[in-house]
Amino acid sequence: MLATYQIHQQRPETAKIVVSTNSSLDQFYHTLQLCLRFAPDGNDVFNHLISCLERFHFIPMLDRMAEAELRRVIPMLSQKLKGLRLPVSSIPKLHAICQQMDVSHLVSTRYCVLLGEEDGRNAAAEDIELLGEVLPNLEILHVFCSIQGYIPVLKKVRILSLVNASQATLDGLLQKCPQLEHFMICHTSDFKSVYDMENIRLCKLIKDLLLPFQVKTPLAIGHLANLRHLSLESKRLWAESAWLPTVLAIIKAKRFALERLTFDGTWLVGPLIVSKLELTQCTALRELRLSNCKVDDGVGCPLPLICQKLSFRRCTLNKVYGFLATQQMLRHLELFECQVQWTGPLIRKLIGLSMRRLGPKPLHFQFSQSTRLRSEYTKLEKEELAASKPWIQVREVEPPQSETWKQPPGTITMEFGRPIDHLPNVQLPVESIPVAADLLKELY
């Protein structure tokens, strides 16, 4: 029986290749034969049929077609097929058929999914070699199989995702995809390799990265000038020694460009000590979002003065007002489904701190799904809340309204902008600059 392949999720590590043994491909083949028999090549029906071919592995169907049929179909595929799904072992077969039909390559194919072999074996190096020849205009490549050995030059690939790739495969792809902008490499739970990311320097156009936590040479990531979004993830328990060196190296390298840090501590084995992230030197950091963490704010001020928004989701906190007391520029504080361990009324404490703050006012404080905060909020006099509005505005929101951001479990995300690594150049009017004589008069 012929097999139809479908991909049900976009993330490589969770994608399922479903093999269907129904007769859908047979039915499609008979429909295609009828169209070839009665419709001219320029008929719109072929546009629809070719778009359908993008959804499954159709190479076995080509083996069943007569040469006259192939001489009509293959040129149409070359000009109209936008996407292709196939096992690596089918690449030579597709290449050979194209050559026999005097078609050098698929001109319009921009998207390709390489599927795993039915018997689970690794892709052969000699099979992958022809990918660049068959699809020279490829821009998006998702690899759901293990590739070993030689990698062809893929000059136009902008988006690339891999699962359980070897170090040799990773190095080869990074060397031969000079236009790469979006790169994702994921592990299954039983994959143990730690990647060396040194060659990521060669991909100077990269904007988005998704990588495992434990990588070698993380400083190479910090040298990517165009990087805008970085996610690090792991689905195993994190010891601090497993994730902190990588994260800290990247934060230090990108400290002038880091604008937002989102941290989910689902797999943390201990508390998150924010001060260990050394964020105080991050001159562009405007927002910190933490979820599923037991937060310890450590000693002293763990955040830069410029930070304007703090958001906690399903966190346990020793205290909140410790952050508020040191963050004079803070404008938004959010506690969603959090447990705050404190004595005395928290909201009243926040009101008092807000009235003494020197930064912009008011502070916008939102909370949800906290029985204790709701009880305290409802007991406050309306007059007291109204009087405090110039300094702090308190609001309880329903759960749907609190879902302003979500972070995948076990993921740390960094978002970068233009580096802020210098003081602004303030041009004073010449007449406002005091002369030496005036300064001496002030001294005497």
C-alpha positions in Angstrom: 0.0 0.0 0.0 1.1 3.5 -0.7 1.7 5.9 2.2 0.5 9.4 2.7 2.5 11.5 5.2 1.2 14.5 7.1 2.8 16.8 9.7 0.5 17.7 12.5 2.6 20.3 14.5 5.1 22.9 13.5 7.6 22.4 16.3 10.1 19.8 15.1 10.5 18.0 18.5 6.8 17.4 18.8 5.9 16.9 15.1 4.2 13.6 14.3 4.6 11.9 11.0 1.4 10.0 10.5 1.4 7.2 7.9 -2.0 6.6 6.3 -2.7 3.5 4.3 -6.0 4.6 2.9 -6.8 5.0 -0.8 -6.5 8.8 -0.9 -3.4 8.8 -3.1 -5.1 6.3 -5.5 -8.1 8.5 -5.8 -5.9 11.5 -6.4 -3.9 9.6 -9.1 -7.1 8.7 -10.9 -8.3 12.3 -10.8 -5.0 13.5 -12.2 -5.3 11.0 -15.0 -8.7 12.2 -16.0 -7.5 15.8 -16.0 -4.5 14.9 -18.1 -6.8 13.2 -20.5 -9.4 15.9 -20.9 -7.9 19.2 -19.8 -5.2 21.3 -21.5 -2.0 22.1 -19.5 -3.1 25.7 -18.8 -6.4 24.8 -17.1 -6.8 26.1 -13.6 -7.6 22.6 -12.4 -3.9 21.7 -12.5 -3.2 24.7 -10.2 -5.5 23.1 -7.6 -4.2 19.6 -8.1 -0.6 20.7 -7.7 -1.4 22.7 -4.5 -2.9 19.4 -3.2 0.4 17.6 -3.9 2.2 19.9 -1.4 0.4 18.2 1.4 1.8 14.7 1.1 4.6 12.5 -0.1 3.6 11.9 -3.8 6.9 10.5 -5.3 5.6 6.9 -5.3 2.8 8.1 -7.5 5.3 9.2 -10.2 6.5 5.6 -10.5 3.0 4.6 -11.7 2.7 7.2 -14.4 3.3 6.6 -18.1 6.1 8.6 -19.8 3.6 10.7 -21.7 1.9 11.7 -18.4 5.2 12.5 -16.8 6.3 14.7 -19.7 3.2 16.9 -19.0 3.2 16.7 -15.2 6.9 17.2 -14.4 7.2 20.6 -16.2 4.0 21.8 -14.4 5.5 20.7 -11.1 8.7 22.6 -11.9 6.8 25.8 -12.5 3.9 25.6 -10.0 4.9 23.4 -7.0 5.5 25.6 -4.0 6.2 23.0 -1.3 7.5 19.4 -1.1 7.3 16.6 1.5 9.4 13.5 1.0 11.9 11.1 2.7 15.5 11.8 2.0 15.7 8.4 0.1 13.2 9.8 -2.5 15.4 12.7 -3.5 17.5 10.7 -6.0 14.4 9.3 -7.5 12.9 12.7 -8.0 16.1 14.0 -9.4 16.3 11.1 -11.9 12.7 11.6 -13.1 13.3 15.3 -13.6 16.5 14.6 -15.6 14.6 12.1 -17.8 11.9 14.6 -18.5 14.6 17.3 -19.4 13.7 19.4 -16.4 16.8 20.5 -14.5 15.1 21.4 -11.2 11.9 22.5 -9.5 11.9 26.2 -10.2 9.1 27.4 -7.9 9.6 25.1 -4.8 10.4 27.3 -1.8 9.4 25.0 1.1 10.6 21.4 1.8 9.9 18.9 4.7 12.4 16.0 4.9 10.6 13.1 6.5 12.0 10.1 8.4 12.3 6.8 6.7 9.6 4.3 7.4 12.1 1.8 8.8 13.6 4.4 11.1 17.1 4.3 9.5 19.3 7.3 9.1 19.3 9.3 5.9 22.1 8.3 3.5 24.7 11.0 2.7 24.5 10.2 -1.1 20.8 10.9 -1.0 21.0 14.3 0.6 23.7 15.5 -1.9 21.1 16.0 -4.6 18.8 18.3 -2.6 20.6 21.5 -3.7 20.4 20.5 -7.4 16.7 19.6 -7.3 15.6 22.6 -5.2 18.1 25.4 -5.8 15.6 28.1 -4.8 14.7 26.5 -1.5 14.0 29.0 1.3 12.4 27.0 4.1 13.7 23.6 5.2 12.3 21.4 8.0 14.3 18.2 8.7 12.5 15.5 10.7 15.1 12.8 10.2 18.7 12.2 11.3 21.2 13.4 8.6 24.8 12.3 8.7 27.7 13.3 6.5 27.8 15.7 3.5 25.4 18.7 3.3 24.8 20.4 0.0 25.1 24.2 -0.4 21.7 25.8 0.2 22.4 29.4 -0.7 18.8 30.7 -0.4 17.6 28.9 2.8 16.3 31.5 5.3 14.4 29.2 7.7 15.8 25.9 8.9 14.7 23.5 11.7 16.5 20.3 12.7 15.7 17.5 15.2 18.5 15.4 16.9 21.1 16.5 14.4 24.8 15.4 14.7 27.5 18.0 15.3 28.8 17.4 11.8 25.4 18.0 10.3 25.0 21.2 12.3 28.4 22.5 11.3 27.8 21.7 7.6 24.4 23.4 7.5 25.7 26.6 9.2 28.6 26.8 6.8 26.4 26.3 3.7 23.3 28.4 4.5 24.7 32.0 4.3 21.2 33.6 4.1 19.9 31.9 7.2 17.6 34.1 9.3 15.5 31.8 11.4 17.1 28.6 12.9 15.6 26.0 15.3 17.3 22.9 16.6 15.6 20.6 19.1 16.2 17.4 21.0 14.0 14.5 21.9 14.2 13.5 25.5 16.7 10.6 24.8 19.2 12.8 22.9 22.3 13.5 24.9 24.6 15.6 22.6 25.8 19.1 23.6 26.3 21.3 20.5 29.3 23.5 19.8 27.8 26.7 18.4 31.1 28.2 17.2 30.0 28.1 13.5 26.8 30.2 14.2 29.1 33.2 13.7 29.1 32.4 9.9 25.3 33.1 9.8 25.5 36.8 10.2 21.9 37.4 9.2 20.3 35.3 11.9 17.4 37.0 13.6 15.7 34.1 15.5 17.2 31.2 17.3 15.8 28.2 19.3 18.4 26.0 20.9 18.9 23.5 23.8 20.1 25.0 27.1 23.5 23.2 27.2 25.7 24.4 24.3 29.4 25.0 23.9 30.8 28.3 22.9 27.7 30.4 23.8 29.7 33.6 23.3 29.4 33.0 19.6 25.6 33.6 19.9 26.4 36.9 21.6 28.2 38.1 18.5 25.2 37.9 16.2 24.5 41.5 15.5 21.1 41.0 13.9 19.8 38.6 16.5 16.3 39.7 17.8 14.9 36.6 19.4 16.6 33.8 21.3 14.9 30.8 23.0 16.7 28.2 25.1 14.8 25.2 26.2 15.1 21.9 28.1 12.6 19.2 29.0 14.6 17.7 31.8 15.2 19.0 35.4 17.6 21.9 35.5 20.4 22.1 37.9 21.8 25.6 38.1 25.2 24.4 36.7 23.4 23.1 33.6 21.7 26.4 32.5 23.3 29.4 34.3 26.7 29.4 32.5 25.1 29.5 29.0 22.4 32.0 30.0 24.9 34.3 31.8 27.4 34.3 29.0 24.8 35.4 26.5 23.3 38.0 28.8 26.8 39.5 29.4 27.6 39.5 25.7 24.2 41.1 24.8 23.8 43.3 27.9 23.4 46.5 25.9 20.7 45.1 23.6 18.6 42.8 25.8 15.1 44.4 26.1 12.9 41.7 27.5 13.7 38.5 29.4 11.0 35.8 29.9 11.9 32.9 32.1 9.8 29.7 32.8 11.2 27.7 35.7 9.0 24.6 35.4 12.0 22.3 35.6 14.1 24.3 38.1 15.3 22.1 41.0 15.8 25.1 43.3 14.8 28.8 43.7 15.6 31.3 41.0 18.0 33.9 42.4 17.4 36.8 40.1 20.6 38.6 41.1 22.7 35.7 39.7 21.5 36.7 36.2 23.5 39.9 36.6 20.9 42.0 34.9 21.9 45.3 36.4 24.3 46.0 33.5 21.5 45.4 30.9 21.1 49.0 29.9 18.1 48.3 27.5 16.1 45.9 29.7 12.6 47.2 30.0 10.7 44.1 31.0 11.2 40.9 33.1 8.6 38.1 33.0 8.9 35.1 35.2 6.6 32.0 35.4 6.5 28.9 37.5 9.5 30.0 39.6 10.2 30.2 43.3 11.7 33.7 43.2 14.5 34.8 45.5 15.4 38.4 44.8 18.8 37.9 46.4 20.8 40.7 47.9 20.6 44.3 46.7 19.0 45.5 43.5 18.8 42.7 40.9 17.5 44.8 38.0 18.6 47.9 36.1 17.1 51.2 36.8 15.5 51.4 33.3 13.3 48.4 33.9 9.6 49.4 33.5 7.6 46.2 33.8 7.6 43.2 36.1 5.3 40.3 35.5 5.0 37.1 37.6 2.8 34.1 36.7 2.3 31.1 39.0 5.3 32.1 41.0 6.1 31.9 44.7 7.7 35.2 46.0 9.3 36.0 49.3 8.5 39.6 48.8 7.4 41.9 46.1 8.0 45.4 47.5 11.7 44.7 47.6 11.7 45.0 43.8 9.4 48.1 44.0 11.6 49.9 46.5 14.6 49.8 44.2 13.0 50.1 40.8 12.2 53.8 40.6 11.2 53.7 36.9 8.8 50.8 37.3 5.4 51.5 35.7 3.7 48.1 35.6 3.6 45.3 38.2 1.6 42.1 37.6 0.9 39.1 39.9 -1.1 36.4 38.2 -1.8 33.2 40.1 1.1 33.9 42.5 1.7 33.1 46.1 3.4 36.0 47.9 4.8 35.2 51.3 4.4 38.4 53.4 3.1 39.6 56.7 0.6 42.4 56.8 -1.4 44.1 54.0 0.6 44.0 50.7 -1.5 46.5 48.8 -1.3 49.1 51.5 2.5 48.5 51.6 2.6 49.1 47.9 0.6 52.3 48.2 3.0 53.6 50.8 6.1 52.7 48.6 4.5 54.2 45.5 3.9 57.6 47.3 7.6 57.8 48.1 8.9 56.8 44.6 10.8 59.3 42.6 10.0 57.8 39.2 7.1 58.2 36.8 3.6 57.9 38.3 1.2 56.2 38.6 2.3 52.5 39.1 -0.2 50.2 37.5 -0.6 47.1 39.7 -2.7 44.2 38.3 -3.4 40.8 40.0 -5.6 37.8 39.4 -6.6 34.5 41.0 -5.3 35.4 44.5 -7.8 34.9 47.3 -5.6 36.9 49.7 -5.1 39.9 47.5 -8.8 39.9 46.5 -9.8 39.9 50.2 -7.4 42.8 51.0 -8.5 44.7 47.9 -12.2 44.5 48.8 -11.5 45.7 52.3 -9.8 48.9 51.2 -12.0 52.0 51.5 -13.0 53.5 48.1 -11.8 56.9 49.4 -8.4 55.4 50.1 -8.1 53.8 46.7 -9.3 57.1 45.0 -6.8 59.1 47.0 -3.9 56.8 46.0 -4.6 56.9 42.3 -2.0 59.6 41.5 0.6 57.2 42.8 -0.8 53.7 42.2 -3.7 52.2 40.3 -4.8 48.8 41.6 -6.9 46.4 39.4 -8.1 42.8 39.7 -8.4 41.2 36.3 -10.2 38.0 35.3 -8.1 35.0 34.1 -8.8 35.5 30.4 -7.6 39.1 30.7 -4.4 38.0 32.5 -3.3 35.8 29.6 -1.3 38.6 28.0 1.8 36.4 27.6 2.5 32.7 27.7 5.9 30.9 27.9 6.4 27.3 26.9 7.5 25.1 29.9 11.2 25.0 30.5 12.0 27.9 28.2 14.1 31.0 28.6 13.5 33.7 25.9 15.5 36.8 25.3 14.4 39.7 23.0 16.9 42.2 21.7 16.8 45.6 20.1 19.2 48.4 19.2 22.2 48.5 21.7 22.1 51.2 24.3 25.8 51.5 25.1 26.4 55.2 25.3 25.1 58.3 26.9 22.8 60.5 24.8 24.6 63.3 23.0 23.0 66.4 24.6 23.8 69.6 22.6 23.7 72.6 24.9 23.2 76.1 23.5 26.5 77.9 23.4 25.1 80.8 25.5 24.3 78.4 28.3 27.9 77.1 28.7 29.6 79.1 31.5 33.0 80.6 30.8 36.0 80.3 33.0 35.6 83.8 34.4 32.1 83.1 35.6 33.2 79.9 37.3 36.0 81.8 39.2 33.5 84.4 40.4 31.3 81.7 41.9 34.4 80.4 43.8 35.1 83.7 45.5 
